[in-house]
Amino acid sequence: TTDARCVLVTRVQRPGADPETFGKVFRSDWRFDFYELDPAGGIIRHPRLAFPESARSLARRQDKARREGRPIPERNPDELQPGTWQFQAAMLVMPTGSAPNDLRQRPAFAAVGWTLPAASISLVVAMLSFALAVAPSRDQRTTST
């Protein structure tokens, strides 16, 4: 059996943000609504998840809390988690050029692991070996004076 789902995903911007200017830029304001549909026609779940806070932003908030003597804040539990189907679906509704550009978050590159660099190096070594094998031999005669 397959675990097929029909999901509608929408990107919700901060109220009042122009979707053509600041709405494309301020990712920290983005929220994503996931409407998971029931085969019978109803809505099973409707979670709203936030765009993940950057590591620098979280560190900044935590440093500020330490300096002020307040409790150290944690990540928002309602954030998108990289590597999940929700994160991949949310990337499809992000404006062009606004999606995260970290290749390590993309499952295809993460799944490759060490095999891509190993295959690339092996191909270069094989091409060099072939070039040396088919290269014409040099004349080894020496001239006597």
Helices and strands as residue ranges (DSSP letters): E 6-12, H 22-25, G 27-29, E 31-37, E 43-45, E 48-50, H 55-68, H 85-92, G 103-105, H 107-112, H 115-134
